[in-house]
Amino acid sequence: METDELLQLSRRVDWRFLLADPHLGHVATLGLISPELRASLAAFSVAVDELDETTLPSAEPARYDLLVSCTPSHALLHAAEKLLRPEGAIVIEWSNRRWPFSSPTGLTLGRCRAELASLGFDEVRNYWHWPNFASCSDIVPLDDPEMFAYAISKHARGLRAWSGRAAAACLLRSGLLARVLPCVSLVAQRGAP
């Protein structure tokens, strides 16, 4: 594999540095994912298994270090609790360009956060991927208003930056910011036994 191709593949999964262990290990994808994400996961993990709701019952319990999904459902979130090893992580990529307010399964990002927290996942966090997942140059934590304000300032100047920060602060306080940004991820870590 050429260096440029490997660099592109690595950038597609730069969110791995948000995990407790950036080495992906054994990965399961839950539901539909893009071919680019699939290729990147294959290049940077020990093994990748593609699972869906029909294959979940036959999947070996507590086998995976990481679960990745772009179309979460209640069944997939509950399966994550059983499929992940202790201290494993789940990453959900949320593209509001396709689903403005919820996933095709009707699950909102806020409900995903709450459900994962109720299942015992720690450090459930949201991040904005700018400009998108495939060519991400910035990953901004949405749980830190100061970091988000800095990111807005970095990409705009003057009145545009000031109005962007003010609007973002209002949306952040209301909990609606993650609903209007085009590419948001949810990252959660399963607790130790």
C-alpha positions as CSV (number, residue, x, y, z in Angstrom):
1,M,0.0,0.0,0.0
2,E,1.3,3.4,-0.9
3,T,2.1,6.1,1.7
4,D,-0.5,8.5,0.4
5,E,-3.2,5.9,0.4
6,L,-2.3,4.8,3.9
7,L,-2.4,8.5,5.0
8,Q,-5.9,8.9,3.6
9,L,-7.1,5.7,5.2
10,S,-5.6,6.8,8.6
11,R,-7.4,10.2,8.4
12,R,-10.7,8.5,7.9
13,V,-10.4,7.0,11.4
14,D,-8.6,9.8,13.2
15,W,-11.3,9.6,15.9
16,R,-9.3,6.6,17.1
17,F,-7.2,9.1,19.1
18,L,-10.3,10.0,21.1
19,L,-10.4,6.4,22.5
20,A,-8.6,5.2,25.6
21,D,-6.5,2.9,23.3
22,P,-6.0,4.2,19.7
23,H,-5.1,0.6,18.6
24,L,-8.4,-0.6,17.2
25,G,-8.0,-4.3,17.9
26,H,-11.0,-6.5,17.1
27,V,-13.7,-4.3,15.5
28,A,-17.4,-5.0,14.7
29,T,-19.4,-2.7,12.5
30,L,-23.1,-2.5,13.3
31,G,-25.4,-1.7,10.4
32,L,-24.5,0.1,7.2
33,I,-21.1,1.9,6.9
34,S,-19.4,3.5,3.9
35,P,-16.9,1.6,1.8
36,E,-14.2,4.2,2.8
37,L,-14.8,3.6,6.5
38,R,-14.8,-0.1,6.0
39,A,-11.4,0.1,4.2
40,S,-9.9,2.3,6.9
41,L,-11.1,0.0,9.7
42,A,-9.6,-3.0,7.8
43,A,-6.2,-1.2,7.5
44,F,-6.0,-0.2,11.1
45,S,-7.5,-3.1,13.1
46,V,-6.7,-6.7,13.8
47,A,-10.0,-7.9,12.3
48,V,-13.3,-6.4,11.3
49,D,-16.7,-8.3,11.5
50,E,-19.8,-6.8,9.9
51,L,-22.8,-7.4,12.0
52,D,-26.5,-6.5,11.6
53,E,-29.6,-7.2,13.6
54,T,-29.9,-10.7,12.0
55,T,-26.4,-11.7,13.0
56,L,-26.3,-10.3,16.5
57,P,-27.7,-13.4,18.3
58,S,-24.9,-15.6,16.8
59,A,-22.1,-13.1,17.6
60,E,-19.7,-14.2,20.3
61,P,-20.2,-12.2,23.5
62,A,-17.5,-9.8,24.8
63,R,-15.3,-10.4,21.8
64,Y,-14.7,-6.9,20.4
65,D,-12.5,-4.0,21.4
66,L,-14.5,-1.5,19.3
67,L,-18.0,-1.2,17.8
68,V,-18.6,1.3,15.0
69,S,-22.0,2.2,13.6
70,C,-23.5,4.9,11.4
71,T,-27.2,3.8,11.8
72,P,-27.7,3.0,15.4
73,S,-30.8,1.3,16.7
74,H,-32.0,0.3,20.2
75,A,-31.1,-3.4,19.4
76,L,-27.6,-2.4,18.3
77,L,-27.0,-0.3,21.4
78,H,-28.1,-3.1,23.7
79,A,-25.9,-5.5,21.7
80,A,-22.9,-3.3,22.3
81,E,-23.1,-4.0,26.0
82,K,-22.9,-7.7,25.4
83,L,-20.4,-7.7,22.4
84,L,-17.8,-5.3,23.9
85,R,-15.0,-6.4,26.1
86,P,-14.6,-4.5,29.4
87,E,-13.2,-1.1,28.6
88,G,-14.1,-1.5,24.9
89,A,-15.5,1.5,23.1
90,I,-18.3,2.4,20.7
91,V,-18.1,5.1,18.0
92,I,-21.3,6.2,16.3
93,E,-20.9,8.5,13.2
94,W,-24.0,10.8,12.9
95,S,-24.5,12.5,9.5
96,N,-27.2,15.2,9.8
97,R,-27.0,15.6,6.0
98,R,-28.9,12.4,5.6
99,W,-31.0,12.4,8.8
100,P,-31.7,15.9,10.0
101,F,-33.1,15.0,13.4
102,S,-32.7,11.3,14.0
103,S,-31.4,8.1,12.5
104,P,-33.6,6.1,10.1
105,T,-34.5,4.0,13.2
106,G,-35.9,7.1,14.9
107,L,-33.1,7.2,17.5
108,T,-31.8,10.7,18.2
109,L,-28.3,11.5,19.3
110,G,-29.5,12.6,22.7
111,R,-31.4,9.4,23.2
112,C,-28.3,7.4,22.1
113,R,-26.2,9.2,24.8
114,A,-28.8,8.6,27.5
115,E,-29.3,4.9,26.5
116,L,-25.5,4.2,26.5
117,A,-25.1,5.9,29.9
118,S,-27.9,3.8,31.3
119,L,-26.2,0.7,29.9
120,G,-23.1,1.5,32.0
121,F,-21.0,3.3,29.3
122,D,-18.6,5.9,30.7
123,E,-17.4,9.1,29.2
124,V,-20.2,9.4,26.6
125,R,-19.0,12.4,24.5
126,N,-19.9,14.1,21.2
127,Y,-17.6,15.6,18.6
128,W,-18.0,17.7,15.5
129,H,-15.9,16.5,12.5
130,W,-15.1,19.4,10.2
131,P,-15.7,19.6,7.3
132,N,-16.9,16.0,7.2
133,F,-16.0,12.5,8.2
134,A,-14.1,11.6,5.0
135,S,-11.8,14.6,4.9
136,C,-11.8,15.7,8.5
137,S,-9.2,18.3,9.5
138,D,-10.7,19.2,12.9
139,I,-12.4,17.1,15.6
140,V,-14.1,19.5,18.1
141,P,-15.5,18.4,21.4
142,L,-19.1,19.5,21.7
143,D,-19.1,19.1,25.5
144,D,-16.6,21.9,25.9
145,P,-18.1,25.3,25.0
146,E,-14.7,27.1,25.0
147,M,-13.1,24.6,22.6
148,F,-16.2,24.9,20.3
149,A,-15.9,28.7,20.4
150,Y,-12.3,28.5,19.5
151,A,-13.1,26.2,16.5
152,I,-15.7,28.7,15.3
153,S,-13.2,31.5,15.6
154,K,-10.6,29.6,13.7
155,H,-12.8,29.2,10.6
156,A,-14.4,32.7,10.6
157,R,-13.4,36.3,11.4
158,G,-15.0,39.5,12.6
159,L,-18.8,39.8,12.7
160,R,-19.2,36.3,11.2
161,A,-17.1,34.7,14.0
162,W,-18.9,36.7,16.7
163,S,-22.4,35.8,15.4
164,G,-21.3,32.2,14.9
165,R,-20.0,31.9,18.5
166,A,-23.2,33.5,19.8
167,A,-25.5,31.2,17.8
168,A,-23.4,28.2,18.7
169,A,-23.5,29.1,22.4
170,C,-27.3,29.2,22.3
171,L,-27.5,26.0,20.5
172,L,-25.0,24.3,22.8
173,R,-27.0,25.4,25.9
174,S,-30.2,24.2,24.4
175,G,-28.7,20.8,23.4
176,L,-29.6,21.4,19.8
177,L,-26.1,22.0,18.4
178,A,-25.4,18.3,17.6
179,R,-28.7,18.3,15.6
180,V,-27.6,21.1,13.2
181,L,-24.0,20.2,12.6
182,P,-23.5,18.0,9.5
183,C,-21.1,15.4,11.0
184,V,-21.1,14.5,14.7
185,S,-19.7,11.4,16.4
186,L,-20.6,9.9,19.7
187,V,-17.8,8.1,21.5
188,A,-18.4,6.0,24.7
189,Q,-16.2,3.7,26.7
190,R,-17.5,0.6,28.4
191,G,-16.7,0.5,32.1
192,A,-14.2,-1.9,33.7
193,P,-15.7,-5.1,35.3
